[in-house]
Amino acid sequence: MLELQLRLLSSWWAAGEAIRQRAADARSDERGEVTATTAIIVLLVAAAIAAGAVIATKITSNANSVPSP
């Protein structure tokens, strides 16, 4: 009976270690993905701000060129 209990406990520890290792591997893989995704988002936000500035400049110049009545 003791031998069976020791085998079960050993298997339980091995399974727990495997789960912890998989979780650690998944976290390390996600870190690179988050960094790449963050960089792409930063570039898209910068492009949106630049586009907004160009549009605002064009609207302002058109508004200034309208003659007053």
Backbone as XML, in Angstrom:
<?xml version="1.0"?>
<chain id="A" units="angstrom">
  <residue number="1" name="MET">
    <atom name="N" x="0.816" y="-1.196" z="0.000"/>
    <atom name="CA" x="0.000" y="0.000" z="0.000"/>
    <atom name="C" x="0.862" y="1.264" z="0.000"/>
  </residue>
  <residue number="2" name="LEU">
    <atom name="N" x="1.922" y="1.250" z="0.787"/>
    <atom name="CA" x="2.807" y="2.403" z="0.854"/>
    <atom name="C" x="3.475" y="2.656" z="-0.499"/>
  </residue>
  <residue number="3" name="GLU">
    <atom name="N" x="3.845" y="1.577" z="-1.193"/>
    <atom name="CA" x="4.473" y="1.728" z="-2.506"/>
    <atom name="C" x="3.507" y="2.397" z="-3.488"/>
  </residue>
  <residue number="4" name="LEU">
    <atom name="N" x="2.245" y="2.027" z="-3.461"/>
    <atom name="CA" x="1.243" y="2.630" z="-4.328"/>
    <atom name="C" x="1.086" y="4.111" z="-4.017"/>
  </residue>
  <residue number="5" name="GLN">
    <atom name="N" x="1.045" y="4.450" z="-2.738"/>
    <atom name="CA" x="0.922" y="5.844" z="-2.338"/>
    <atom name="C" x="2.128" y="6.663" z="-2.803"/>
  </residue>
  <residue number="6" name="LEU">
    <atom name="N" x="3.312" y="6.093" z="-2.681"/>
    <atom name="CA" x="4.515" y="6.805" z="-3.123"/>
    <atom name="C" x="4.511" y="7.005" z="-4.642"/>
  </residue>
  <residue number="7" name="ARG">
    <atom name="N" x="4.049" y="6.018" z="-5.383"/>
    <atom name="CA" x="3.968" y="6.165" z="-6.846"/>
    <atom name="C" x="2.956" y="7.240" z="-7.226"/>
  </residue>
  <residue number="8" name="LEU">
    <atom name="N" x="1.806" y="7.234" z="-6.548"/>
    <atom name="CA" x="0.801" y="8.267" z="-6.840"/>
    <atom name="C" x="1.333" y="9.659" z="-6.512"/>
  </residue>
  <residue number="9" name="LEU">
    <atom name="N" x="1.985" y="9.791" z="-5.377"/>
    <atom name="CA" x="2.545" y="11.082" z="-4.985"/>
    <atom name="C" x="3.622" y="11.533" z="-5.969"/>
  </residue>
  <residue number="10" name="SER">
    <atom name="N" x="4.461" y="10.607" z="-6.392"/>
    <atom name="CA" x="5.504" y="10.926" z="-7.355"/>
    <atom name="C" x="4.898" y="11.355" z="-8.697"/>
  </residue>
  <residue number="11" name="SER">
    <atom name="N" x="3.856" y="10.662" z="-9.120"/>
    <atom name="CA" x="3.175" y="11.031" z="-10.370"/>
    <atom name="C" x="2.521" y="12.394" z="-10.250"/>
  </residue>
  <residue number="12" name="TRP">
    <atom name="N" x="1.929" y="12.656" z="-9.081"/>
    <atom name="CA" x="1.290" y="13.954" z="-8.841"/>
    <atom name="C" x="2.320" y="15.089" z="-8.927"/>
  </residue>
  <residue number="13" name="TRP">
    <atom name="N" x="3.471" y="14.893" z="-8.320"/>
    <atom name="CA" x="4.527" y="15.900" z="-8.375"/>
    <atom name="C" x="5.026" y="16.103" z="-9.806"/>
  </residue>
  <residue number="14" name="ALA">
    <atom name="N" x="5.192" y="15.009" z="-10.532"/>
    <atom name="CA" x="5.661" y="15.113" z="-11.921"/>
    <atom name="C" x="4.641" y="15.866" z="-12.780"/>
  </residue>
  <residue number="15" name="ALA">
    <atom name="N" x="3.362" y="15.581" z="-12.571"/>
    <atom name="CA" x="2.324" y="16.279" z="-13.334"/>
    <atom name="C" x="2.305" y="17.758" z="-12.986"/>
  </residue>
  <residue number="16" name="GLY">
    <atom name="N" x="2.433" y="18.070" z="-11.705"/>
    <atom name="CA" x="2.468" y="19.475" z="-11.284"/>
    <atom name="C" x="3.660" y="20.207" z="-11.880"/>
  </residue>
  <residue number="17" name="GLU">
    <atom name="N" x="4.803" y="19.558" z="-11.904"/>
    <atom name="CA" x="5.999" y="20.172" z="-12.484"/>
    <atom name="C" x="5.820" y="20.402" z="-13.981"/>
  </residue>
  <residue number="18" name="ALA">
    <atom name="N" x="5.203" y="19.444" z="-14.668"/>
    <atom name="CA" x="4.960" y="19.599" z="-16.102"/>
    <atom name="C" x="4.017" y="20.766" z="-16.374"/>
  </residue>
  <residue number="19" name="ILE">
    <atom name="N" x="3.000" y="20.910" z="-15.552"/>
    <atom name="CA" x="2.053" y="22.022" z="-15.723"/>
    <atom name="C" x="2.751" y="23.351" z="-15.465"/>
  </residue>
  <residue number="20" name="ARG">
    <atom name="N" x="3.561" y="23.414" z="-14.409"/>
    <atom name="CA" x="4.295" y="24.655" z="-14.127"/>
    <atom name="C" x="5.258" y="25.004" z="-15.259"/>
  </residue>
  <residue number="21" name="GLN">
    <atom name="N" x="5.916" y="23.999" z="-15.833"/>
    <atom name="CA" x="6.847" y="24.246" z="-16.925"/>
    <atom name="C" x="6.113" y="24.754" z="-18.163"/>
  </residue>
  <residue number="22" name="ARG">
    <atom name="N" x="4.966" y="24.156" z="-18.470"/>
    <atom name="CA" x="4.178" y="24.617" z="-19.620"/>
    <atom name="C" x="3.692" y="26.044" z="-19.411"/>
  </residue>
  <residue number="23" name="ALA">
    <atom name="N" x="3.273" y="26.357" z="-18.199"/>
    <atom name="CA" x="2.812" y="27.714" z="-17.904"/>
    <atom name="C" x="3.961" y="28.709" z="-18.051"/>
  </residue>
  <residue number="24" name="ALA">
    <atom name="N" x="5.144" y="28.346" z="-17.598"/>
    <atom name="CA" x="6.309" y="29.232" z="-17.726"/>
    <atom name="C" x="6.682" y="29.426" z="-19.194"/>
  </residue>
  <residue number="25" name="ASP">
    <atom name="N" x="6.610" y="28.355" z="-19.982"/>
    <atom name="CA" x="6.902" y="28.468" z="-21.411"/>
    <atom name="C" x="5.879" y="29.353" z="-22.106"/>
  </residue>
  <residue number="26" name="ALA">
    <atom name="N" x="4.615" y="29.215" z="-21.746"/>
    <atom name="CA" x="3.564" y="30.027" z="-22.366"/>
    <atom name="C" x="3.752" y="31.497" z="-22.021"/>
  </residue>
  <residue number="27" name="ARG">
    <atom name="N" x="4.137" y="31.783" z="-20.782"/>
    <atom name="CA" x="4.352" y="33.183" z="-20.400"/>
    <atom name="C" x="5.527" y="33.770" z="-21.155"/>
  </residue>
  <residue number="28" name="SER">
    <atom name="N" x="6.579" y="33.015" z="-21.334"/>
    <atom name="CA" x="7.746" y="33.555" z="-22.036"/>
    <atom name="C" x="7.435" y="33.768" z="-23.514"/>
  </residue>
  <residue number="29" name="ASP">
    <atom name="N" x="6.598" y="32.912" z="-24.102"/>
    <atom name="CA" x="6.217" y="33.103" z="-25.501"/>
    <atom name="C" x="5.331" y="34.325" z="-25.657"/>
  </residue>
  <residue number="30" name="GLU">
    <atom name="N" x="4.435" y="34.552" z="-24.717"/>
    <atom name="CA" x="3.518" y="35.671" z="-24.817"/>
    <atom name="C" x="4.240" y="37.001" z="-24.670"/>
  </residue>
  <residue number="31" name="ARG">
    <atom name="N" x="5.300" y="37.025" z="-23.924"/>
    <atom name="CA" x="5.998" y="38.298" z="-23.715"/>
    <atom name="C" x="6.478" y="38.881" z="-25.030"/>
  </residue>
  <residue number="32" name="GLY">
    <atom name="N" x="7.018" y="38.069" z="-25.907"/>
    <atom name="CA" x="7.446" y="38.563" z="-27.212"/>
    <atom name="C" x="6.278" y="39.020" z="-28.053"/>
  </residue>
  <residue number="33" name="GLU">
    <atom name="N" x="5.178" y="38.312" z="-27.968"/>
    <atom name="CA" x="3.986" y="38.677" z="-28.729"/>
    <atom name="C" x="3.431" y="40.004" z="-28.252"/>
  </residue>
  <residue number="34" name="VAL">
    <atom name="N" x="3.400" y="40.207" z="-26.951"/>
    <atom name="CA" x="2.893" y="41.466" z="-26.417"/>
    <atom name="C" x="3.777" y="42.618" z="-26.868"/>
  </residue>
  <residue number="35" name="THR">
    <atom name="N" x="5.067" y="42.429" z="-26.870"/>
    <atom name="CA" x="5.978" y="43.490" z="-27.284"/>
    <atom name="C" x="5.769" y="43.840" z="-28.750"/>
  </residue>
  <residue number="36" name="ALA">
    <atom name="N" x="5.633" y="42.850" z="-29.610"/>
    <atom name="CA" x="5.416" y="43.108" z="-31.034"/>
    <atom name="C" x="4.071" y="43.784" z="-31.253"/>
  </residue>
  <residue number="37" name="THR">
    <atom name="N" x="3.059" y="43.325" z="-30.568"/>
    <atom name="CA" x="1.736" y="43.923" z="-30.700"/>
    <atom name="C" x="1.745" y="45.364" z="-30.205"/>
  </residue>
  <residue number="38" name="THR">
    <atom name="N" x="2.425" y="45.608" z="-29.116"/>
    <atom name="CA" x="2.511" y="46.967" z="-28.581"/>
    <atom name="C" x="3.225" y="47.887" z="-29.555"/>
  </residue>
  <residue number="39" name="ALA">
    <atom name="N" x="4.272" y="47.413" z="-30.179"/>
    <atom name="CA" x="4.995" y="48.236" z="-31.155"/>
    <atom name="C" x="4.113" y="48.581" z="-32.348"/>
  </residue>
  <residue number="40" name="ILE">
    <atom name="N" x="3.348" y="47.625" z="-32.817"/>
    <atom name="CA" x="2.450" y="47.884" z="-33.949"/>
    <atom name="C" x="1.380" y="48.892" z="-33.551"/>
  </residue>
  <residue number="41" name="ILE">
    <atom name="N" x="0.836" y="48.756" z="-32.351"/>
    <atom name="CA" x="-0.189" y="49.697" z="-31.880"/>
    <atom name="C" x="0.384" y="51.103" z="-31.770"/>
  </residue>
  <residue number="42" name="VAL">
    <atom name="N" x="1.604" y="51.221" z="-31.269"/>
    <atom name="CA" x="2.244" y="52.539" z="-31.158"/>
    <atom name="C" x="2.411" y="53.171" z="-32.537"/>
  </residue>
  <residue number="43" name="LEU">
    <atom name="N" x="2.830" y="52.378" z="-33.511"/>
    <atom name="CA" x="2.977" y="52.908" z="-34.871"/>
    <atom name="C" x="1.634" y="53.356" z="-35.450"/>
  </residue>
  <residue number="44" name="LEU">
    <atom name="N" x="0.595" y="52.573" z="-35.228"/>
    <atom name="CA" x="-0.725" y="52.945" z="-35.739"/>
    <atom name="C" x="-1.266" y="54.202" z="-35.061"/>
  </residue>
  <residue number="45" name="VAL">
    <atom name="N" x="-1.022" y="54.339" z="-33.773"/>
    <atom name="CA" x="-1.463" y="55.544" z="-33.064"/>
    <atom name="C" x="-0.707" y="56.765" z="-33.572"/>
  </residue>
  <residue number="46" name="ALA">
    <atom name="N" x="0.585" y="56.624" z="-33.798"/>
    <atom name="CA" x="1.374" y="57.745" z="-34.322"/>
    <atom name="C" x="0.874" y="58.141" z="-35.715"/>
  </residue>
  <residue number="47" name="ALA">
    <atom name="N" x="0.549" y="57.167" z="-36.553"/>
    <atom name="CA" x="0.018" y="57.459" z="-37.890"/>
    <atom name="C" x="-1.336" y="58.150" z="-37.796"/>
  </residue>
  <residue number="48" name="ALA">
    <atom name="N" x="-2.178" y="57.730" z="-36.856"/>
    <atom name="CA" x="-3.492" y="58.353" z="-36.694"/>
    <atom name="C" x="-3.352" y="59.804" z="-36.217"/>
  </residue>
  <residue number="49" name="ILE">
    <atom name="N" x="-2.419" y="60.043" z="-35.315"/>
    <atom name="CA" x="-2.194" y="61.421" z="-34.841"/>
    <atom name="C" x="-1.680" y="62.293" z="-35.976"/>
  </residue>
  <residue number="50" name="ALA">
    <atom name="N" x="-0.775" y="61.758" z="-36.783"/>
    <atom name="CA" x="-0.252" y="62.530" z="-37.916"/>
    <atom name="C" x="-1.362" y="62.821" z="-38.922"/>
  </residue>
  <residue number="51" name="ALA">
    <atom name="N" x="-2.205" y="61.844" z="-39.200"/>
    <atom name="CA" x="-3.319" y="62.060" z="-40.128"/>
    <atom name="C" x="-4.281" y="63.104" z="-39.571"/>
  </residue>
  <residue number="52" name="GLY">
    <atom name="N" x="-4.542" y="63.051" z="-38.280"/>
    <atom name="CA" x="-5.412" y="64.049" z="-37.651"/>
    <atom name="C" x="-4.822" y="65.449" z="-37.742"/>
  </residue>
  <residue number="53" name="ALA">
    <atom name="N" x="-3.523" y="65.561" z="-37.589"/>
    <atom name="CA" x="-2.869" y="66.875" z="-37.693"/>
    <atom name="C" x="-2.969" y="67.417" z="-39.115"/>
  </residue>
  <residue number="54" name="VAL">
    <atom name="N" x="-2.780" y="66.566" z="-40.098"/>
    <atom name="CA" x="-2.893" y="67.005" z="-41.500"/>
    <atom name="C" x="-4.314" y="67.458" z="-41.795"/>
  </residue>
  <residue number="55" name="ILE">
    <atom name="N" x="-5.303" y="66.702" z="-41.351"/>
    <atom name="CA" x="-6.703" y="67.067" z="-41.585"/>
    <atom name="C" x="-7.043" y="68.386" z="-40.891"/>
  </residue>
  <residue number="56" name="ALA">
    <atom name="N" x="-6.582" y="68.567" z="-39.655"/>
    <atom name="CA" x="-6.850" y="69.806" z="-38.925"/>
    <atom name="C" x="-6.204" y="70.998" z="-39.614"/>
  </residue>
  <residue number="57" name="THR">
    <atom name="N" x="-5.002" y="70.814" z="-40.138"/>
    <atom name="CA" x="-4.324" y="71.894" z="-40.850"/>
    <atom name="C" x="-5.084" y="72.276" z="-42.105"/>
  </residue>
  <residue number="58" name="LYS">
    <atom name="N" x="-5.562" y="71.302" z="-42.850"/>
    <atom name="CA" x="-6.326" y="71.592" z="-44.071"/>
    <atom name="C" x="-7.642" y="72.294" z="-43.749"/>
  </residue>
  <residue number="59" name="ILE">
    <atom name="N" x="-8.313" y="71.867" z="-42.704"/>
    <atom name="CA" x="-9.573" y="72.515" z="-42.321"/>
    <atom name="C" x="-9.315" y="73.952" z="-41.904"/>
  </residue>
  <residue number="60" name="THR">
    <atom name="N" x="-8.265" y="74.167" z="-41.132"/>
    <atom name="CA" x="-7.934" y="75.523" z="-40.689"/>
    <atom name="C" x="-7.575" y="76.417" z="-41.863"/>
  </residue>
  <residue number="61" name="SER">
    <atom name="N" x="-6.795" y="75.933" z="-42.805"/>
    <atom name="CA" x="-6.418" y="76.763" z="-43.957"/>
    <atom name="C" x="-7.631" y="77.054" z="-44.838"/>
  </residue>
  <residue number="62" name="ASN">
    <atom name="N" x="-8.533" y="76.102" z="-44.989"/>
    <atom name="CA" x="-9.749" y="76.360" z="-45.766"/>
    <atom name="C" x="-10.645" y="77.355" z="-45.048"/>
  </residue>
  <residue number="63" name="ALA">
    <atom name="N" x="-10.730" y="77.264" z="-43.742"/>
    <atom name="CA" x="-11.555" y="78.214" z="-42.993"/>
    <atom name="C" x="-10.971" y="79.619" z="-43.060"/>
  </residue>
  <residue number="64" name="ASN">
    <atom name="N" x="-9.663" y="79.743" z="-43.057"/>
    <atom name="CA" x="-9.041" y="81.065" z="-43.130"/>
    <atom name="C" x="-9.152" y="81.670" z="-44.529"/>
  </residue>
  <residue number="65" name="SER">
    <atom name="N" x="-9.311" y="80.837" z="-45.553"/>
    <atom name="CA" x="-9.389" y="81.370" z="-46.919"/>
    <atom name="C" x="-10.805" y="81.780" z="-47.330"/>
  </residue>
  <residue number="66" name="VAL">
    <atom name="N" x="-11.786" y="81.488" z="-46.507"/>
    <atom name="CA" x="-13.162" y="81.888" z="-46.818"/>
    <atom name="C" x="-13.291" y="83.397" z="-46.559"/>
  </residue>
  <residue number="67" name="PRO">
    <atom name="N" x="-13.780" y="84.123" z="-47.560"/>
    <atom name="CA" x="-13.894" y="85.580" z="-47.353"/>
    <atom name="C" x="-15.033" y="85.910" z="-46.365"/>
  </residue>
  <residue number="68" name="SER">
    <atom name="N" x="-14.835" y="86.975" z="-45.581"/>
    <atom name="CA" x="-15.891" y="87.386" z="-44.659"/>
    <atom name="C" x="-16.930" y="88.232" z="-45.413"/>
  </residue>
  <residue number="69" name="PRO">
    <atom name="N" x="-18.180" y="88.089" z="-45.012"/>
    <atom name="CA" x="-19.243" y="88.837" z="-45.716"/>
    <atom name="C" x="-19.252" y="90.272" z="-45.434"/>
  </residue>
</chain>
